[in-house]
Amino acid sequence: MMFLADATLNDSLQSIVTKLSELMDSFWIYIVMALAAVVIVWGAYVGIKIAIAHKNEEKINARDMVKNLIIGIVIIFVVAMGAPLLIEGLSSWVGIGAN
């Protein structure tokens, strides 16, 4: 009875990992392009805020926005690089092997 549960669990996990891999492969370029577009638009907005800042308080707020932009880019990069590695690790753990 236990072997049946193990086989069913492994089959379920294998199907989930396969679907996740197919989803990541099919949408990866669009996700990267969307994130790049968001970074470019937000970077332009922050640049304009810095350029038109006249008061000291506005300049400090603009600098904080630049810091937040850089932190956001780092987080996006970590997630973008970590997601495929997580899926590959999950597939190895289930026993499918790397594609």
C-alpha distance (Angstrom), angle and dihedral (degrees) to the residues before:
residue distance angle dihedral
M1 . . .
M2 3.80 . .
F3 3.81 92.1 .
L4 3.80 90.2 55.9
A5 3.82 91.1 53.4
D6 3.82 91.0 47.8
A7 3.79 92.1 49.4
T8 3.80 92.0 47.7
L9 3.81 91.6 48.6
N10 3.81 92.2 48.0
D11 3.81 91.3 48.1
S12 3.80 90.7 49.2
L13 3.80 92.9 48.3
Q14 3.78 91.3 45.6
S15 3.79 91.3 52.6
I16 3.83 91.3 48.4
V17 3.80 93.0 49.0
T18 3.80 91.6 46.9
K19 3.80 91.6 51.1
L20 3.81 91.7 46.9
S21 3.80 90.9 50.7
E22 3.80 91.7 49.1
L23 3.80 91.0 47.6
M24 3.81 93.0 49.6
D25 3.80 91.8 46.4
S26 3.79 93.2 50.1
F27 3.82 98.7 44.8
W28 3.81 102.6 29.3
I29 3.81 97.0 100.3
Y30 3.80 92.0 47.5
I31 3.78 92.4 49.3
V32 3.80 91.5 50.6
M33 3.81 92.2 47.0
A34 3.81 91.9 49.2
L35 3.79 92.5 49.2
A36 3.81 91.0 47.1
A37 3.81 90.3 50.7
V38 3.81 91.3 50.8
V39 3.81 91.5 49.4
I40 3.82 91.8 48.4
V41 3.80 94.6 48.0
W42 3.80 93.5 44.5
G43 3.82 90.5 45.7
A44 3.81 90.5 52.4
Y45 3.81 90.2 48.7
V46 3.80 91.8 50.7
G47 3.81 90.7 46.3
I48 3.78 91.1 53.2
K49 3.82 90.4 47.8
I50 3.81 89.7 53.3
A51 3.80 92.6 46.5
I52 3.80 94.7 51.9
A53 3.82 96.8 39.5
H54 3.78 109.2 117.8
K55 3.78 104.0 160.3
N56 3.77 122.7 68.8
E57 3.79 91.0 -121.6
E58 3.81 91.8 54.7
K59 3.81 90.7 49.6
I60 3.81 91.3 52.3
N61 3.81 90.6 49.6
A62 3.80 90.3 49.0
R63 3.82 91.1 51.1
D64 3.80 89.6 50.9
M65 3.80 88.6 51.7
V66 3.81 89.7 53.1
K67 3.81 90.2 51.2
N68 3.80 90.4 49.5
L69 3.81 90.5 48.4
I70 3.79 91.5 53.2
I71 3.81 91.9 46.8
G72 3.82 89.4 49.4
I73 3.80 91.9 50.7
V74 3.81 90.6 51.0
I75 3.81 91.8 49.0
I76 3.82 91.8 48.0
F77 3.81 90.1 49.5
V78 3.81 92.7 49.6
V79 3.82 92.4 48.7
A80 3.81 92.2 44.7
M81 3.80 92.0 51.7
G82 3.80 95.3 38.4
A83 3.81 99.5 51.1
P84 3.82 96.7 66.2
L85 3.80 90.8 43.1
L86 3.80 89.9 51.1
I87 3.79 91.5 50.8
E88 3.82 91.7 47.9
G89 3.80 90.4 48.7
L90 3.78 90.8 49.4
S91 3.79 91.2 49.6
S92 3.81 90.8 50.1
W93 3.78 90.6 48.0
V94 3.81 91.3 51.9
G95 3.80 89.9 46.9
I96 3.78 102.0 -113.2
G97 3.78 93.9 119.1
A98 3.79 127.9 -139.3
N99 3.78 117.0 -56.0
